[in-house]
Amino acid sequence: MYLVMKKALPLAAVAALGLGATPVIAADASHFKDKTMKIVIPYGPGGTYDKYGHTFSRHIGKHIPGKPTVILQHMPGAGGAKAMNFTANVMAKNGLNMVVPLDNIVINQLLRPKKMRYKADQFNYLGSSNQTNIIVVARADTGVKTVEDMKKVALIGATSGKFSSGYLTPKLVIGLLGLKGRIVTGYKGSSRSILAMEQGEAQMAAFNWLAWDSKVPHWFQGKKPFANAIVQVGNEKDPALPNVPMLGDIVSADQKAMVGFLASAGPLGRGLAMPPGVKANVIKTMRAAYAAMNKDKDFAKELKRKRLRLIPSSGEQIQAIVNKAIKDTSPEVVTKVRKIIFGSSS
């Protein structure tokens, strides 16, 4: 599926950013000329993080003054947390290094603060090129077509690690709705998890719809599909899945805040960020470069060719989303979600 959405996110907080502050002068070409910039991918090759990151590396350089070379580095591990911890604490703050941040970066920080050695609001977000929901999918040969069916059949799910959305989302769904099933971790990214489903090692997985639609669109086609989309988690229904229920619509009133906590990941999508401590003038230049890339017709064409969506957001918008999510999530909600997912409130 391919979609371009030009409407900005309705965040009043964005307009207030920078008011009363000293204007920042953008970094010039001398900072980037003849340099090599690096994008770190928090998962292994083949997933949507990799596909977006690869596309970013091919296009953002021409919009940066000095036109530096841009390369990739894959850093899988701990459901993406390894790369985020590395970015915050080890990655050079010289304005030449970037990461494709996890969509659940805020969720991880609040749920597992002792494991997440970073503060999500301290990263410098350059922008995003997608927004998406997490979709729980089950093999059709299990007989599971609806949430009610999952109350009767115990499915085995596959994902990378306990910090990934592929673990957090189905665990919350199972816990809130009283479903059967368990999640097996250790698969390196969505591609390996999907392969496990295809080979029969697992019967269920939960990834954003982009991953499903770009990798295995044939699974959901025809009168006898290979797999069924069961439930989606996000702020609004994905336009491609109008008949798949939203988790927030089928839980009890007292559970909605917990669903909203995970749904905050949707707008973060797929984008780029720089570590804490990078100079403000470099961030200003890189946000302008990212915005220009999002408007680049060649960039849009390549995303379309890869069956990737383009729903652009600015760095300021993503920064505001992260700041607001951290500020608005109460400790009570975090405690309840943590207990459901990890079996402990601490």
PECORZI-V508611 format. One record per residue. PHI is phi as a letter, one per 20 degrees, with the letter a starting at -180 (* if undefined). Layout:
phi
PHI
PHI
//
This chain:
phi
*
c
b
d
c
e
f
f
f
f
d
f
f
f
f
e
f
n
f
n
e
f
g
e
e
f
f
e
f
f
f
d
f
m
d
d
d
c
d
e
d
f
c
f
f
o
e
f
f
f
f
f
g
f
f
g
f
e
c
f
g
f
d
e
g
n
l
f
f
c
c
d
c
e
c
f
q
l
m
n
f
g
f
f
f
f
f
f
d
c
g
f
e
e
m
d
c
c
c
e
f
f
f
d
f
f
g
f
f
f
e
c
g
f
e
e
e
b
d
g
f
e
f
d
e
e
q
c
c
a
c
a
e
e
d
e
c
c
f
f
f
e
n
e
c
c
f
g
f
f
f
d
d
e
e
d
d
c
a
f
b
f
d
e
f
f
d
g
f
f
f
f
g
f
f
f
e
m
e
e
p
b
d
d
d
o
e
e
n
f
f
f
f
f
f
f
f
f
e
n
f
c
d
b
b
c
c
f
f
g
f
f
f
e
e
c
f
f
f
d
d
n
f
c
f
f
b
c
e
e
b
c
c
r
e
b
f
f
g
e
c
f
d
e
f
e
g
f
e
d
e
f
g
f
d
f
f
f
f
f
g
f
f
f
f
g
f
f
l
c
b
c
b
d
f
g
n
f
f
f
f
f
f
f
f
f
f
f
f
f
f
f
f
f
e
f
f
f
f
f
f
f
f
f
f
e
m
d
e
c
c
f
c
e
f
f
f
f
g
f
f
f
f
f
f
f
f
e
e
f
g
f
f
g
f
f
f
f
f
f
f
d
m
b
e
c
//
